[in-house]
Every structure is written in structure tokens, then in C-alpha cells.
Amino acid sequence: MAGWREWTADDASEWIAAPAAGDDKYSRGVLGVVCGSSEYPGAAVLSVEAAHRAGVGMVRYTGPRALRQAVLARRPETVTVAGRGQARLIGAGIDQGRRSFVLLGDLGHALAAGVPVVLDAGALDLVGTHSAPTVITPHARELTSLLVAREISTSLAQVREDPARWAERAAVELGVAVLLKGAVTHVCDPSGHRYTVTAPTHWLATAGTGDVLGGILGALAATHHERLAVEAPALTALAATAAWVHGQAARRASADAGGGPVTALDIAARVPHVVGTLIA
């Protein structure tokens, strides 16, 4: 398939699943989250918050006690013991150079589960260590570091100048779906699916919004776990849908603020409204 196609509301609506009368929290999807650290505790809170807002059946969070307490203070419905899950969100708010022995064990356990995985930030270097359907969600600097570490010659300037090329190169070289964040987000996979999502507001460029995007995407992956089990490339469409929902939630939040700035939690709070418009 040639060229890049802009993802639309009609496209996104095909990937939002409203619960039916026979659904329960397990059939709606369970997302396991391994995010956050003592340096970046907010990443855990924001990722979990966004996942709940996006309509997943259950969120399991595993992390240090202080982070669990912070998550529960914001979202008491979160389950903080290990157990079954249909997708994993890993890496936001984690420093690759400061991963503890316990954290490495949690990461290894999450990757060994064999369920679809969203890799972000401090877990990007783990791409390729497992065989489950995977999407990585770097920004330009992170993608540059990841490619250089794999002995692929590039620079931050080159990635910023031609993000489409380098997103596609990463998908092919790494064998995973890629969501390269930016004012225009590029989503692609090794099968040749290529989508763009143009941000409807530049107020998205603020701390924590990437964590919200990860939570939305993780929730969608868990909700669609049955389809992903037989159709791995569906993860690319789910990634584009997550980026679209994320952007529209930011647009709504800014509009509510009179066109002014927004915070990551503001965006997460508008996610249910955007999802509602897609299933109306």
C-alpha cells in the first residue's frame, strides 16, 4: 500500500467498542501497566487515569508502594495485584539507566505474558525481546536514540526533517508498529500500513500528554484483545485511533478553557466525551 493517509473520525469510530449486555470487566479487557518511578511518579497516575477514561474493563498497576498509593488516590478502582490481563503498557516515566532489579523482573514478567504490548520511553530498548504484537510510541529524540543503538545511522535533525521516512524505517528494522509522536503523528507497521494524525491543537506539547496517549492506546489494545490475537496489524489502526482520540480530547479541553492551555489531566478528562461521539 503506497502513501500515507490521514486518520479520520470515521476511521476511529470503527475501533471503538461499546460494551454489550453480556460483557463484564474481563471481556471488556484488562490492561496491565508498568509505568512510573520515584523520579516520575506522575507517569503512573496519568497512564492509569487515561486507560480508565478510555473504557477498558480493568486496569492492573504494579509498581513501588508509593506509586501504588498515588495511583489509588486518583483512581481507587485500579487493581494493584498481579493477575490476568489482555494487554500491557510499559515504560512511561521509567529511566532506562536506573531500572532496579525488581523493576527488571516486573518488565520481564509483563513481556513474557504473550499479550499485545505498548512500549514507551524507558522500555523502548526492550523492543524485540518478545514475540507478542507490539507498538512503540517514541518522540523524535527517543526514536533517534533507539535507531542509533541498533547501529542504524541517523540523527535527531534527520528524524525531525523526515519523520515519515524514519518511522517507516524503524517499523521495518524493528518488526513492530511505530507511533512517532509529533505535531503530525506518524503511525506505520512492517506490513505497509501508513497513517498520519494531525494534532488539532499545539497545546498538546506539554508534560504528561504522552503518558495519557499511552494509557488510551493500552486500553484500546486490551479492549480489542480477541481481534489482536488473530490480526496483529490491527494494532496499527488502534494506535492511529488512540492518537486521534488524544488530539480531539486536547482540542475539547482547550475549547473549554477558552482556547487556552491545558494540562495532561485536562486531556484525560475529555477522553470519555470523545469516545462517546464515536459510538453515538
BADO-591602 format. One line per field, with one value per residue (C-alpha): x, y, z; residue number from 1; residue in one letter. Coordinates in Angstrom, 2 decimals, padded with zeros to 5 digits. Layout:
N
x = (X ...);
y = (Y ...);
z = (Z ...);
num = (NUM ...);
residu = (A ...);
! end
This chain:
280
x = (000.00 001.51 001.50 000.29 -003.37 -004.80 -006.80 -010.35 -013.25 -014.91 -011.78 -011.54 -015.20 -014.58 -012.12 -014.20 -016.06 -019.00 -019.82 -022.77 -025.27 -023.26 -019.91 -018.06 -014.82 -012.76 -014.38 -014.06 -010.31 -007.76 -004.70 -001.55 000.54 004.21 004.99 006.36 009.25 010.25 011.62 008.49 005.55 003.04 003.57 001.95 -001.02 -001.58 -001.25 -003.71 -006.11 -006.23 -006.69 -009.70 -011.15 -010.80 -013.21 -011.14 -012.72 -009.94 -006.50 -003.87 -000.96 002.23 004.92 006.51 004.25 004.45 003.36 000.55 -000.72 -000.60 -002.48 -005.12 -005.58 -006.55 -008.23 -009.30 -010.83 -007.33 -006.23 -002.70 -002.01 -000.68 -003.12 -004.66 -004.54 -005.07 -002.53 000.42 001.52 005.18 007.81 006.38 008.23 010.99 014.69 016.50 019.67 018.05 015.93 016.11 016.35 012.71 011.60 013.51 011.65 008.31 009.22 010.31 007.13 004.99 006.76 006.57 002.77 002.42 -000.23 -000.12 002.38 002.68 006.32 007.15 010.06 012.13 011.14 011.82 015.14 013.28 011.70 012.49 012.87 009.41 007.17 003.76 002.18 003.99 003.70 006.37 005.46 008.64 009.09 011.81 014.66 013.74 013.44 016.84 018.45 016.74 017.89 021.45 021.62 020.71 023.60 021.30 022.99 020.76 020.48 017.80 017.89 017.30 014.39 012.78 013.26 011.66 009.65 007.67 010.79 012.28 009.06 008.76 012.43 012.01 008.93 010.78 014.04 012.39 009.46 006.84 004.21 005.55 003.71 006.13 004.73 004.73 002.55 001.80 001.97 003.10 001.77 003.02 003.98 006.13 003.10 002.94 000.05 000.81 -001.37 -000.96 -002.81 -002.54 -002.84 -005.84 -004.11 -000.48 -001.35 -000.68 003.02 003.15 004.39 002.47 000.44 002.47 001.54 -002.12 -001.69 -000.10 -002.99 -005.54 -003.64 -003.14 -006.86 -007.78 -005.35 -006.87 -010.42 -009.60 -007.53 -009.59 -009.09 -005.40 -004.95 -005.73 -004.93 -001.75 -001.71 -004.92 -002.60 -001.57 -005.16 -005.65 -002.55 -003.88 -007.24 -005.55 -003.66 -006.87 -008.82 -005.92 -005.85 -009.58 -009.63 -006.96 -008.99 -012.06 -010.08 -008.60 -012.01 -013.37 -010.51 -011.46 -008.83 -006.10 -003.55 -004.38 -002.77 -002.43 -005.21 -007.46 -006.97 -007.62 -010.86 -012.19 -011.44 -014.86 -016.59 -014.60 -015.22 -018.92 -019.08 -017.54 -020.15 -023.15);
y = (000.00 003.31 006.69 007.99 008.53 010.95 009.11 010.39 010.25 007.64 005.51 005.88 005.00 001.54 000.83 001.90 -000.97 -000.12 -002.78 -005.07 -006.52 -009.72 -008.04 -007.95 -006.32 -009.20 -009.38 -005.59 -006.01 -005.89 -003.69 -004.29 -001.15 -000.99 002.75 005.47 005.75 007.70 010.37 010.46 009.24 011.24 008.99 006.12 008.25 009.73 006.42 004.69 007.66 007.74 004.00 004.08 007.04 005.23 002.47 -000.56 -003.08 -003.12 -001.64 -003.51 -001.42 -002.94 -000.69 000.56 001.18 004.96 004.86 002.43 004.79 007.72 005.77 004.60 008.11 009.23 006.07 003.76 001.27 000.29 -003.23 -003.30 -007.03 -009.11 -011.23 -011.88 -009.26 -008.91 -006.14 -004.37 -000.73 -000.46 002.19 005.68 007.55 004.95 005.80 003.08 003.75 003.41 000.25 -001.72 -005.49 -005.62 -003.42 -005.53 -008.53 -006.77 -005.79 -009.31 -010.78 -008.31 -009.06 -012.82 -012.72 -013.04 -010.32 -007.11 -004.61 -000.81 000.18 003.76 005.81 003.74 000.42 001.21 -000.61 -003.84 -003.98 -007.29 -009.21 -010.77 -012.01 -010.54 -007.81 -004.62 -000.88 001.59 005.22 007.35 011.03 012.05 012.11 008.69 007.19 008.58 007.02 003.71 003.52 004.59 001.93 -000.60 000.71 002.50 005.74 008.77 011.97 013.93 016.54 013.89 012.33 015.72 016.65 013.47 011.73 009.64 008.06 007.24 005.94 003.56 002.60 001.80 -000.32 -002.41 -002.70 -003.48 -005.51 -003.64 -000.96 002.56 005.62 008.53 011.44 014.98 017.82 015.30 011.83 009.06 005.54 002.62 -001.04 -003.52 -004.57 -001.15 000.46 004.20 006.73 010.33 012.09 015.87 017.48 019.84 022.00 022.63 022.95 019.19 019.99 019.86 017.46 014.24 014.19 011.27 009.28 009.99 008.80 005.58 004.93 005.41 003.10 000.45 000.50 000.09 -002.81 -004.57 -003.91 -005.45 -008.35 -011.00 -009.36 -008.78 -012.47 -013.26 -009.95 -008.38 -005.47 -004.22 -002.72 -000.10 001.04 001.12 003.29 005.76 005.78 006.47 009.41 010.76 010.47 012.06 015.04 015.57 015.37 018.08 020.20 019.89 020.68 023.79 024.90 024.55 026.81 029.47 028.28 028.42 025.97 022.56 020.00 016.27 015.55 018.02 015.95 012.65 014.06 014.76 011.29 009.82 012.65 011.94 008.21 008.93 010.88 007.94 005.44 007.78);
z = (000.00 -001.06 000.62 003.96 004.77 007.33 010.01 010.40 012.82 010.60 010.79 014.56 015.10 013.67 016.51 019.50 021.11 023.35 025.96 025.30 027.77 028.18 028.83 032.12 033.20 031.83 028.41 028.09 028.56 031.35 030.92 032.91 033.50 034.45 034.39 036.60 039.03 042.11 039.76 037.59 039.69 037.65 034.65 036.53 037.60 034.13 032.28 034.56 034.55 030.75 030.45 032.76 030.86 027.53 028.54 029.47 031.82 034.41 034.95 036.93 038.14 039.53 040.95 044.17 047.16 046.92 043.29 044.03 046.71 044.30 041.64 044.12 045.48 041.99 040.73 043.59 041.15 039.99 040.96 042.36 042.45 039.58 037.60 034.22 031.52 027.79 027.05 028.66 028.79 029.75 030.15 030.68 033.43 033.66 033.26 031.30 033.24 036.67 036.37 039.60 039.87 040.97 038.09 035.58 036.94 036.51 032.95 032.09 033.51 031.57 028.30 028.86 029.08 025.30 025.02 022.92 024.28 024.14 024.73 025.66 027.00 029.42 027.87 024.22 024.34 025.13 021.68 020.04 023.30 022.94 020.13 021.01 018.84 019.78 019.16 020.22 020.95 020.79 020.10 017.65 020.17 021.55 018.08 017.14 020.22 019.58 015.96 016.74 019.47 016.78 014.63 012.19 011.21 011.70 013.75 015.55 012.80 010.15 012.03 012.56 008.92 007.56 010.31 007.82 006.41 009.79 011.30 008.37 008.61 012.31 011.67 009.09 011.04 014.38 013.09 015.13 014.73 015.29 016.57 016.13 018.12 016.80 015.56 012.84 014.35 012.01 012.58 010.49 010.55 008.60 006.51 004.85 006.72 006.99 008.78 009.89 012.68 012.68 016.10 016.21 018.85 019.70 023.39 023.38 023.66 027.45 030.12 030.66 027.47 026.14 029.23 028.51 024.92 026.16 028.51 025.74 023.41 026.08 026.85 023.18 022.83 025.84 024.64 021.24 022.56 020.78 017.39 018.02 018.77 015.12 013.40 014.78 012.26 013.89 016.49 013.92 013.44 017.20 017.55 014.99 016.77 020.12 018.60 017.08 020.35 022.22 019.88 019.96 023.76 023.84 021.43 023.65 026.78 025.18 023.93 027.46 028.56 026.05 023.60 026.21 027.60 029.00 031.28 030.77 033.27 031.44 028.30 030.05 031.48 027.98 026.59 027.53 025.66 022.51 022.78 023.23 019.98 018.14 019.33 019.13);
num = (1 2 3 4 5 6 7 8 9 10 11 12 13 14 15 16 17 18 19 20 21 22 23 24 25 26 27 28 29 30 31 32 33 34 35 36 37 38 39 40 41 42 43 44 45 46 47 48 49 50 51 52 53 54 55 56 57 58 59 60 61 62 63 64 65 66 67 68 69 70 71 72 73 74 75 76 77 78 79 80 81 82 83 84 85 86 87 88 89 90 91 92 93 94 95 96 97 98 99 100 101 102 103 104 105 106 107 108 109 110 111 112 113 114 115 116 117 118 119 120 121 122 123 124 125 126 127 128 129 130 131 132 133 134 135 136 137 138 139 140 141 142 143 144 145 146 147 148 149 150 151 152 153 154 155 156 157 158 159 160 161 162 163 164 165 166 167 168 169 170 171 172 173 174 175 176 177 178 179 180 181 182 183 184 185 186 187 188 189 190 191 192 193 194 195 196 197 198 199 200 201 202 203 204 205 206 207 208 209 210 211 212 213 214 215 216 217 218 219 220 221 222 223 224 225 226 227 228 229 230 231 232 233 234 235 236 237 238 239 240 241 242 243 244 245 246 247 248 249 250 251 252 253 254 255 256 257 258 259 260 261 262 263 264 265 266 267 268 269 270 271 272 273 274 275 276 277 278 279 280);
residu = (M A G W R E W T A D D A S E W I A A P A A G D D K Y S R G V L G V V C G S S E Y P G A A V L S V E A A H R A G V G M V R Y T G P R A L R Q A V L A R R P E T V T V A G R G Q A R L I G A G I D Q G R R S F V L L G D L G H A L A A G V P V V L D A G A L D L V G T H S A P T V I T P H A R E L T S L L V A R E I S T S L A Q V R E D P A R W A E R A A V E L G V A V L L K G A V T H V C D P S G H R Y T V T A P T H W L A T A G T G D V L G G I L G A L A A T H H E R L A V E A P A L T A L A A T A A W V H G Q A A R R A S A D A G G G P V T A L D I A A R V P H V V G T L I A);
! end
